[in-house]
Amino acid sequence: MLIILGILGFLMIVGSLLLLIFKKPENNYKKSLFISIGILGIIFFFISATLRDTSSHEATTTDTAATQTETELEEEKQLPKVELTIDKTEYETDENTDVTITGKTEPGTQLTMSYDLIGLGNKEDMLTQDIPVNDDGTFSVDVYWETNYIFYASKEGKDDNEVTVSVKHSQAAKDYLKQQKEAEKQKLIKQGKENAKNISYKHLKKNADPYTGEPYFIKGQVIQALEENETTLLRVNITNKGYGFYDDTMAVLVNGTTEALEDDIVEVFGTIIGNFSYESTIGAQITIPGMSAEPNDVKIVK
């Protein structure tokens, strides 16, 4: 309708102008009539423009009101989060590296706990376990690792909730772990010495691969020490032939640097890694038994 009024007003204006220009009025009455028609066309044109602006404003207002209503509805649809509280968000383990995390949620809640056992932040290293919830919503779980534990609570009709708990080892727990580690180390060294008696160099020279992973202990003379990229290769003769002469070479790959030099007498505890091959100075391929060791497990005896 607004478009029709605008077009009609425009045509009336144009028509009046054309009549005034190309046709001489016979009297003042016709002239006044043409002028009146032109004025009426102008009025129609401006009325249509005004109504169009009003209609556009009303449409904009309506759209804004509709958007506000949708926003209000979305806000009304937001659900309250399921209750989840942990008694503490920071815990310390006891002297045995144990600690119990306690908290409360709503009865009927699905509760899980996730944690990174490795500590590198990789998703594939995350472990998840279900946490039983008592009838009154309380729960407890025993943990042993120094890491962050993330509790997830979900329940039908409510938004999920989560709380992160940090667990650190107490000094007593650190001392306990250190003692445990040292005891385990001494046990492995003892086993390595027993293996050195039962697994002779002849067994290893023939084929060391079947013994890969076995703890081993050697004592001998360093005949070569090469250090590169924070790794050290020691070639050690381990069979004492007497008169200061050693034979039977093993390769020792040290995961770091060591003070051991050529001609030093060393004791080494480590793990057999199977056959180790290298190229000699004349280009020949040589294979000897190999073992790996940590820098602290290479002791200079003489």
Phi, psi and chi 1 to 4 in degrees:
 res  aa     phi    psi   chi1   chi2   chi3   chi4
   1 MET       -  -43.2 -178.2   63.6 -176.5      -
   2 LEU   -63.0  -38.7  -62.8  177.8      -      -
   3 ILE   -64.9  -40.5  -63.5  175.1      -      -
   4 ILE   -63.7  -44.1  -64.4  174.6      -      -
   5 LEU   -61.8  -41.3  -74.4  175.1      -      -
   6 GLY   -63.9  -44.5      -      -      -      -
   7 ILE   -65.3  -43.0  -65.4  173.7      -      -
   8 LEU   -61.6  -43.8 -178.4   60.0      -      -
   9 GLY   -62.8  -40.5      -      -      -      -
  10 PHE   -64.8  -44.1  179.3   78.1      -      -
  11 LEU   -64.6  -38.4  -68.2  175.7      -      -
  12 MET   -64.8  -39.0  -67.2  174.8   69.4      -
  13 ILE   -64.9  -48.2  -66.2  170.0      -      -
  14 VAL   -63.1  -43.5  173.2      -      -      -
  15 GLY   -61.5  -42.2      -      -      -      -
  16 SER   -63.4  -42.3  -60.8      -      -      -
  17 LEU   -63.4  -40.9  -69.3  174.7      -      -
  18 LEU   -65.7  -41.7  -69.4  174.9      -      -
  19 LEU   -64.6  -39.3  -71.3  171.8      -      -
  20 LEU   -67.1  -33.1  -73.3  172.7      -      -
  21 ILE   -81.4  -46.1  -66.7  171.6      -      -
  22 PHE   -98.1  -11.6  -64.2  105.2      -      -
  23 LYS  -128.4  120.9 -174.5  174.3 -178.2 -180.0
  24 LYS   -76.1  122.3 -177.6  176.8  179.9 -179.1
  25 PRO   -65.9  141.3   -2.7   10.4      -      -
  26 GLU   -76.6  -26.2  -64.5  178.1    0.2      -
  27 ASN  -154.1  174.7   50.8   47.7      -      -
  28 ASN   -68.6  -23.9  -69.4  -27.0      -      -
  29 TYR   -65.4  -45.8  171.3   77.0      -      -
  30 LYS   -65.8  -38.2  -68.8 -176.6  178.4 -180.0
  31 LYS   -61.6  -41.5 -176.5  176.9 -179.7 -179.4
  32 SER   -66.6  -35.1  -62.3      -      -      -
  33 LEU   -63.4  -44.6  178.9   62.1      -      -
  34 PHE   -61.9  -42.8  -65.8  150.1      -      -
  35 ILE   -62.6  -40.5  -66.4  173.8      -      -
  36 SER   -64.2  -41.6  -61.8      -      -      -
  37 ILE   -62.3  -41.3  -67.0  172.0      -      -
  38 GLY   -62.7  -44.2      -      -      -      -
  39 ILE   -63.4  -40.6  -67.1  172.7      -      -
  40 LEU   -62.6  -38.6 -176.4   61.0      -      -
  41 GLY   -63.8  -41.3      -      -      -      -
  42 ILE   -62.0  -41.4  -66.5  171.4      -      -
  43 ILE   -61.8  -45.5  -68.0  172.5      -      -
  44 PHE   -60.1  -41.1  -81.0  176.2      -      -
  45 PHE   -62.9  -46.7 -177.9   81.5      -      -
  46 PHE   -70.5  -32.4  -81.2  101.9      -      -
  47 ILE   -64.1  -44.0  -72.1  174.9      -      -
  48 SER   -63.5  -40.1   66.8      -      -      -
  49 ALA   -64.6  -41.9      -      -      -      -
  50 THR   -64.7  -44.4  -58.3      -      -      -
  51 LEU   -64.5  -35.8  -68.7  175.6      -      -
  52 ARG   -66.2  -42.6 -174.7  163.6   55.0 -108.9
  53 ASP   -62.7  -40.9  -69.9  -18.3      -      -
  54 THR   -64.7  -42.9  -58.2      -      -      -
  55 SER   -63.3  -40.5  175.9      -      -      -
  56 SER   -64.8  -40.4  175.2      -      -      -
  57 HIS   -64.3  -41.5  175.2   72.2      -      -
  58 GLU   -64.9  -38.3  -70.9  176.5   -8.0      -
  59 ALA   -65.3  -42.5      -      -      -      -
  60 THR   -62.7  -43.3  -58.2      -      -      -
  61 THR   -61.5  -41.1  -57.0      -      -      -
  62 THR   -64.0  -43.2  -58.7      -      -      -
  63 ASP   -62.9  -42.1  -67.9  -19.3      -      -
  64 THR   -62.7  -43.8  -58.1      -      -      -
  65 ALA   -62.4  -39.5      -      -      -      -
  66 ALA   -64.8  -41.2      -      -      -      -
  67 THR   -63.3  -42.6  -58.5      -      -      -
  68 GLN   -61.9  -39.1  -68.6  175.2  -14.8      -
  69 THR   -65.5  -41.4  -58.1      -      -      -
  70 GLU   -63.0  -40.9  -69.0  175.4   -1.4      -
  71 THR   -62.2  -43.4  -57.8      -      -      -
  72 GLU   -63.2  -37.6  -68.2  172.0   -3.7      -
  73 LEU   -67.2  -39.6  -70.9  174.4      -      -
  74 GLU   -64.2  -39.9  -73.1  -63.6  -35.1      -
  75 GLU   -63.9  -37.8  -68.5  176.3   -9.2      -
  76 GLU   -67.2  -27.6  -68.7  176.5   -1.4      -
  77 LYS   -77.3  -18.4  -71.2 -180.0 -179.0  178.8
  78 GLN   -61.4  130.8  -70.9 -177.1   -4.8      -
  79 LEU   -95.2  150.2  -60.4  174.2      -      -
  80 PRO   -69.5  148.3   26.2  -34.6      -      -
  81 LYS   -73.8  147.1  -74.5 -170.8  174.9 -177.7
  82 VAL   -67.0  140.8   60.3      -      -      -
  83 GLU   -64.9  133.4  176.5 -170.4  -13.6      -
  84 LEU  -154.3  112.7  176.5   60.7      -      -
  85 THR  -130.1  139.2   55.9      -      -      -
  86 ILE  -110.9  136.3  -52.6  -66.9      -      -
  87 ASP   -56.7  -37.5  -68.2  -18.3      -      -
  88 LYS  -143.5  149.6  -66.2 -171.2  -60.5 -177.7
  89 THR  -100.0   -4.1   55.7      -      -      -
  90 GLU  -133.9  126.7  -66.4 -177.0   -3.6      -
  91 TYR  -126.6  156.1  -76.2   81.5      -      -
  92 GLU  -122.9  138.8  -89.3 -163.1   -4.7      -
  93 THR   -75.1  160.7   57.4      -      -      -
  94 ASP   -85.0 -169.7   61.3   18.0      -      -
  95 GLU   -65.8  -15.0   65.1  -84.0    7.6      -
  96 ASN  -103.8   14.3  -64.3  -42.7      -      -
  97 THR    67.1   22.2   72.3      -      -      -
  98 ASP  -101.8  151.1  -60.2  -28.3      -      -
  99 VAL  -158.7  147.3   67.2      -      -      -
 100 THR  -112.8  121.7  -59.0      -      -      -
 101 ILE   -93.4  128.7  -59.7  174.5      -      -
 102 THR  -124.1  153.7   57.6      -      -      -
 103 GLY  -171.1 -168.5      -      -      -      -
 104 LYS  -147.3  143.4 -173.2  174.4 -176.3  179.4
 105 THR  -139.9 -166.6 -175.9      -      -      -
 106 GLU   -90.3  143.2  -60.0  176.4   20.1      -
 107 PRO   -55.4  140.7  -25.2   35.1      -      -
 108 GLY    85.0    5.0      -      -      -      -
 109 THR   -80.9  140.6  -63.6      -      -      -
 110 GLN   -86.6  114.3  175.8   67.1   35.8      -
 111 LEU  -118.5  129.8 -175.3   64.5      -      -
 112 THR  -129.4  158.7   60.5      -      -      -
 113 MET  -130.0  129.6  179.6 -175.8   71.7      -
 114 SER  -120.2  145.1  -62.8      -      -      -
 115 TYR  -154.6  154.2   56.3   99.5      -      -
 116 ASP   -98.0  106.1 -177.7   -0.3      -      -
 117 LEU   -70.7  -32.7 -173.3   60.5      -      -
 118 ILE   -82.0  -36.8  -53.9  -59.9      -      -
 119 GLY    90.5   13.5      -      -      -      -
 120 LEU   -98.5   -5.1  -61.8  178.3      -      -
 121 GLY    82.7   11.7      -      -      -      -
 122 ASN   -83.9  135.3  -61.4  -37.7      -      -
 123 LYS   -61.4  -34.3  -71.2 -175.8  177.7 -179.2
 124 GLU   -69.9  -15.8   54.9  -90.0   22.1      -
 125 ASP   -91.0   -4.1  -64.4  -29.9      -      -
 126 MET   -74.3  132.6  -66.3  -69.4  -71.9      -
 127 LEU  -109.1  141.6  -59.6  177.9      -      -
 128 THR  -129.6  136.7  -59.2      -      -      -
 129 GLN  -138.1  148.6   68.1 -179.3   78.9      -
 130 ASP   -77.4  140.1  -66.7  -29.9      -      -
 131 ILE  -110.9  118.6  -53.1  -59.9      -      -
 132 PRO   -63.6  139.3  -18.5   31.1      -      -
 133 VAL  -112.9  128.2  177.6      -      -      -
 134 ASN   -70.3  168.1  -60.3  -38.0      -      -
 135 ASP   -59.8  -29.6  -67.2  -21.3      -      -
 136 ASP   -91.7    5.3   60.2   -6.6      -      -
 137 GLY    92.8   -8.5      -      -      -      -
 138 THR   -76.1  157.1   59.6      -      -      -
 139 PHE  -153.9  160.2   62.4   87.7      -      -
 140 SER  -151.8  150.0   64.1      -      -      -
 141 VAL  -148.8  135.9   56.4      -      -      -
 142 ASP   -91.0  132.5  -64.6  -31.7      -      -
 143 VAL  -130.1  162.5  -61.2      -      -      -
 144 TYR  -133.5  -15.6  -43.2   95.7      -      -
 145 TRP   -97.4  148.6  -56.4   99.9      -      -
 146 GLU   -87.0   99.9 -175.7  179.9   48.6      -
 147 THR  -167.9 -175.9 -172.9      -      -      -
 148 ASN   -95.9  138.2  -71.4  -25.0      -      -
 149 TYR  -116.2  125.9  -64.2   84.4      -      -
 150 ILE  -107.8  119.8  -53.7  173.7      -      -
 151 PHE   -98.4  128.6  -70.3   82.9      -      -
 152 TYR  -115.5  127.6  -63.0   92.1      -      -
 153 ALA  -118.5  130.2      -      -      -      -
 154 SER  -136.9  142.8   59.0      -      -      -
 155 LYS  -152.8  141.0 -173.8  178.1 -178.4 -179.5
 156 GLU   -61.1  133.9 -173.7  176.5   -5.9      -
 157 GLY    88.6    0.8      -      -      -      -
 158 LYS  -139.2  157.1  -66.7 -157.7  173.2  177.8
 159 ASP   -76.1  150.6  -82.6  -15.0      -      -
 160 ASP   -66.4  158.5  -64.5  -13.7      -      -
 161 ASN  -138.5  153.0 -158.6   -7.4      -      -
 162 GLU  -147.4  149.0   70.8  175.4   63.4      -
 163 VAL  -138.6  135.6  175.7      -      -      -
 164 THR  -103.1  133.5  -60.8      -      -      -
 165 VAL  -119.4  132.7  176.6      -      -      -
 166 SER  -102.3  131.1  174.6      -      -      -
 167 VAL  -119.3  125.2  173.0      -      -      -
 168 LYS  -118.8  152.2  -58.3  -69.0 -175.4 -178.1
 169 HIS   -79.5  135.6  -77.8  -40.4      -      -
 170 SER   -72.0  168.0   63.2      -      -      -
 171 GLN   -63.0  -38.0 -173.4   58.0   49.5      -
 172 ALA   -61.4  -39.3      -      -      -      -
 173 ALA   -67.1  -39.3      -      -      -      -
 174 LYS   -64.1  -41.3  -67.8  177.9 -178.9  178.1
 175 ASP   -64.0  -40.4  -67.1  -19.6      -      -
 176 TYR   -62.7  -45.6  171.3   77.7      -      -
 177 LEU   -63.8  -37.5  -70.1  172.0      -      -
 178 LYS   -63.8  -43.4 -174.9  176.9 -179.6 -179.6
 179 GLN   -64.1  -41.5  -66.9  171.6    2.2      -
 180 GLN   -63.1  -41.1  -68.9  -69.8   99.1      -
 181 LYS   -65.5  -42.6 -174.8  176.1 -179.3  179.9
 182 GLU   -66.7  -39.7 -177.0   60.0   28.5      -
 183 ALA   -63.7  -40.7      -      -      -      -
 184 GLU   -66.0  -37.5 -177.8   64.8   23.8      -
 185 LYS   -64.0  -44.9 -179.0   70.5  167.9  -67.8
 186 GLN   -64.5  -34.6  -67.6  -57.0  -41.8      -
 187 LYS   -64.3  -41.8 -178.4  179.5  177.9 -179.1
 188 LEU   -68.8  -37.8  -71.3  173.9      -      -
 189 ILE   -63.2  -43.2  -69.7  176.3      -      -
 190 LYS   -60.1  -42.5 -177.5  178.7  178.9 -179.6
 191 GLN   -66.5  -37.2 -174.9  179.1  -12.3      -
 192 GLY   -63.4  -38.6      -      -      -      -
 193 LYS   -68.2  -36.9  -70.0 -179.2  177.0 -180.0
 194 GLU   -65.9  -40.5  -71.9  -65.9  -36.4      -
 195 ASN   -64.2  -34.4  -75.1  -20.3      -      -
 196 ALA   -64.0  -28.3      -      -      -      -
 197 LYS   -78.6  -39.1  -64.6  177.2 -178.9  178.2
 198 ASN   -89.5  -27.1  -60.8  -37.3      -      -
 199 ILE  -109.1   96.3  -54.5  172.9      -      -
 200 SER   -75.4  167.8   68.2      -      -      -
 201 TYR   -61.8  -32.3 -176.7   81.4      -      -
 202 LYS   -63.0  -39.3  -69.7 -179.2  178.3 -179.7
 203 HIS   -61.7  -45.2  -71.3   94.3      -      -
 204 LEU   -69.5  -38.7  -63.4  175.5      -      -
 205 LYS   -63.9  -38.7  179.2   64.4  174.7  175.9
 206 LYS   -63.0  -49.5  179.1 -178.9  179.2 -177.7
 207 ASN  -169.1  108.2 -173.6    5.0      -      -
 208 ALA   -86.0  -13.9      -      -      -      -
 209 ASP   -57.7  -41.5  -73.8  -15.4      -      -
 210 PRO   -62.1  -16.7  -23.6   34.6      -      -
 211 TYR  -101.5    9.4  -54.4  100.4      -      -
 212 THR   -57.1  132.8  -61.3      -      -      -
 213 GLY    94.8  -10.4      -      -      -      -
 214 GLU   -79.0  136.0  -70.2  -73.5  -17.4      -
 215 PRO   -66.5  147.9   20.7  -29.2      -      -
 216 TYR  -149.3  152.1 -153.8   67.2      -      -
 217 PHE  -133.8  131.6 -174.7   88.9      -      -
 218 ILE  -132.7  157.2   63.3  171.9      -      -
 219 LYS  -137.5  128.3 -179.3  178.8  179.0  179.7
 220 GLY  -172.9 -168.1      -      -      -      -
 221 GLN  -108.5  132.6 -176.5  179.7   45.0      -
 222 VAL   -74.6  123.8  177.6      -      -      -
 223 ILE  -107.1  -11.4   61.3  171.5      -      -
 224 GLN  -158.9  139.0 -174.3 -179.2   42.8      -
 225 ALA  -135.4  115.7      -      -      -      -
 226 LEU  -124.3  127.8  -62.3  174.5      -      -
 227 GLU  -117.7  129.4 -176.2  179.0  -55.0      -
 228 GLU  -155.5  130.9 -176.3  177.7   -2.6      -
 229 ASN    51.6   49.6  -62.4  -32.8      -      -
 230 GLU    60.6   23.6  -63.5  -61.2  -40.8      -
 231 THR  -130.8  141.4  -59.0      -      -      -
 232 THR  -120.9  134.0  -55.2      -      -      -
 233 LEU  -107.1  119.9  168.1   62.8      -      -
 234 LEU  -111.2  131.0  -59.1  177.5      -      -
 235 ARG  -103.2  119.4  -71.9  173.7   56.5 -130.0
 236 VAL  -123.1  127.2 -177.7      -      -      -
 237 ASN   -86.1  124.4  -73.9   -9.6      -      -
 238 ILE  -109.0   -6.1   66.3  171.8      -      -
 239 THR  -106.3  116.6  -57.0      -      -      -
 240 ASN   -80.4  113.0 -170.7  -11.8      -      -
 241 LYS   -90.6   -1.5  -63.5  -67.8 -173.1  177.8
 242 GLY    93.3  158.4      -      -      -      -
 243 TYR    59.9   29.4  -55.6  100.8      -      -
 244 GLY    77.1   14.5      -      -      -      -
 245 PHE  -107.7  130.1  176.8   72.1      -      -
 246 TYR  -120.1  150.7  -73.7   81.1      -      -
 247 ASP  -138.5  179.1 -163.8    7.8      -      -
 248 ASP    67.5   96.4  -61.3  -24.6      -      -
 249 THR   -92.1  135.7  -52.7      -      -      -
 250 MET  -120.9  147.5  -76.7 -165.2   69.5      -
 251 ALA   -94.6  129.9      -      -      -      -
 252 VAL  -117.8  114.8  179.6      -      -      -
 253 LEU   -95.2  112.9  -63.5  178.9      -      -
 254 VAL   -95.8  127.8 -177.0      -      -      -
 255 ASN   -80.8   61.9  -59.4  -43.3      -      -
 256 GLY   151.0 -158.4      -      -      -      -
 257 THR  -107.1  158.9   59.3      -      -      -
 258 THR  -144.5  156.2  174.1      -      -      -
 259 GLU   -81.5   -7.5  -62.9  -63.5  -35.9      -
 260 ALA   -63.4  134.3      -      -      -      -
 261 LEU  -124.3  170.5  -59.5  173.5      -      -
 262 GLU   -57.6  136.5 -172.2  174.7  -31.3      -
 263 ASP    83.5   -8.8  -65.0  -29.9      -      -
 264 ASP   -68.6  146.5  -75.4  -16.9      -      -
 265 ILE   -94.1  126.2  -56.0  -61.4      -      -
 266 VAL  -130.2  155.4  -65.0      -      -      -
 267 GLU  -113.7  132.7  -69.2 -178.1  -17.5      -
 268 VAL  -132.2  128.2 -178.0      -      -      -
 269 PHE  -109.6  135.9  162.4   73.6      -      -
 270 GLY  -167.6 -154.4      -      -      -      -
 271 THR  -129.7  134.3  -56.3      -      -      -
 272 ILE   -65.7  133.5  -63.2  173.5      -      -
 273 ILE  -112.7    7.5   59.4  172.5      -      -
 274 GLY    94.1 -155.6      -      -      -      -
 275 ASN   -75.5  137.8  -63.6  -42.0      -      -
 276 PHE  -120.6  124.4  178.2   81.7      -      -
 277 SER  -113.5  143.3  -62.3      -      -      -
 278 TYR  -149.9  168.0   66.4   97.0      -      -
 279 GLU  -104.0  129.7 -170.1  174.4  -69.8      -
 280 SER   -75.5  174.6   68.7      -      -      -
 281 THR   -65.3  -20.7   54.2      -      -      -
 282 ILE   -99.7    8.4   60.3  173.8      -      -
 283 GLY    90.6    5.4      -      -      -      -
 284 ALA   -82.5  145.3      -      -      -      -
 285 GLN   -86.8  121.3 -167.8   74.8    9.4      -
 286 ILE  -119.4  135.1  -60.7  175.6      -      -
 287 THR  -120.8  126.4  -60.4      -      -      -
 288 ILE  -134.8  163.5   58.1  177.2      -      -
 289 PRO   -65.0  145.9  -19.2   31.4      -      -
 290 GLY  -127.6  153.5      -      -      -      -
 291 MET  -145.9  156.4   62.8 -176.2  -68.7      -
 292 SER  -111.1  154.0   64.8      -      -      -
 293 ALA  -153.1  158.8      -      -      -      -
 294 GLU   -92.0  153.7  -63.3  -60.6  -38.3      -
 295 PRO   -54.5  -38.8  -27.2   35.9      -      -
 296 ASN   -70.3  -13.2  -68.8  -24.2      -      -
 297 ASP   -97.6    9.5  -66.9  -33.3      -      -
 298 VAL  -108.2  107.2  178.0      -      -      -
 299 LYS  -107.9  126.9  -51.5  -67.2 -176.4 -176.1
 300 ILE   -83.9  116.6  -58.8  175.8      -      -
 301 VAL   -88.9  -37.7  178.1      -      -      -
 302 LYS  -154.3      - -178.0  179.7  177.2 -177.5
